[in-house]
Amino acid sequence: MKRFFASATLALGLGLGAFSATAAAAPLEIGYLPIIPAAQLFIAREEGTLPAEGGAPKLVQFQSGPALVQALLAGQLDIAYVGIGPALVARGKGADVKVVASNIVEQVSFVAMGDLAPYFASGDAGTAFARFAKDKGRQPVIASYPKGAVPEAALQYWLRNRINADPNSLKLITQGESQIQQALLTGAIDGAAILEPTVTTVLTRAPQARVVARGNDLFPRQPGAVLLVREKLIREQPAVVQALVTRHIAATRLLDTQPAKAAPAVQKYVGGGRLPVDIVEKAIRNSKGQFVADPNTIIAATLVLQKFQAETGTLEGPPVDVTKLFDTQFYDAAVKSAAAPAKAAPSAAKPATVR
């Protein structure tokens, strides 16, 4: 009988060990939006540098931040490339997530179509929407991402704090990026606060369109998309997170310094892979200086963003402790490692210590 229990215990232990190994080896599940602000993911995927200890990571595409947030709350993703707005919402609603790197800053632009653009070319920008409404007999229809997303927040900040326009002088609708692009190109709307590559695509296909305000005009140092990781992954596989961030930094450098080399990888994912590679390269070039991997640089602006959303009633969910949303240890370790003198006998880099 004792021998039976010993054998059963051993078998159970081996079974649990096998189960743990299988769980640890599960492929990473990565959520993303098919836009330029997630370009680091596309480069890492195409270069084959995403951590793949458990097999090739599974990429899951979303059309909006809120949909991705729901997946995070349901525990369906390990990693997400998403706007800081949805990241705040996810954290505020209880998702165990941390920002470990920044992707891009000041990436939102306001594009006005042919009928609306002239009102910004002359006269006070703050009255452009009202003057349009007076002349056309209707309010201009403006589109942006859903409430809580960075483009919508940047638009609201621009209207209220930069040009002092009356938010009631326009009709605001919210859509996903592909729907906004279609609406702009078909003339269904008069303008939009949008991201790349939609900005470059619209300007190329609709010559009458104009960028009347870029990122710095809308919301100076606006935080954009970020690399979001579950705290569970940080606790259980810090080496994986460290590798992810290290490669993220390399991809960011490539985007900023070699857009022609980066473009083919990015082209496969943005716009459903249907955009010409030259348009994607142009969109990357138009974003030069905006690709920023250092999460330390966007903490202060994230505080400003959350405070603004709370003041305007556009903050979805409770406010969060922004400093606790960020975990900069992996970025800091990668930079420190890169700056260290090369050794005669190179050894594997150690992962950052989990706080």
Buried (B, 14 or more C-beta within 10 A) or exposed (E): EEEEEEEEEEEEEEEEEEEEEEEEEEBBBBBBBBBBBBBBBBBBBBEEBBBEBBEEBEBBBBBBBBBBBBBBBEEEBBBBBBBBBBBBBBBBBEBBBBBBBBBBBBBBBBBBBEBBBBBBEEEEBBBBBBBBBEEEEEBBBBBBBBBBBBBBBBBBBBBBEBBEBEEEBBBBBBBBBBBBBBBBBEEBBBBBBBBBBBBBBBBBEBEEBBBBBBBEBBBBBBBBBBBBBBEEBBEEBBBBBBBBBBBBBBBBBBBBEEBEEBBBBBBBBBBEEEBEBEBBBBBBBBBEEBBBBBBEEBBEBBBBBBEBBEEBEBBBBEBBEBEEBBBBBBBBBBBEEEEEEEEEEEEEBEBBEBE
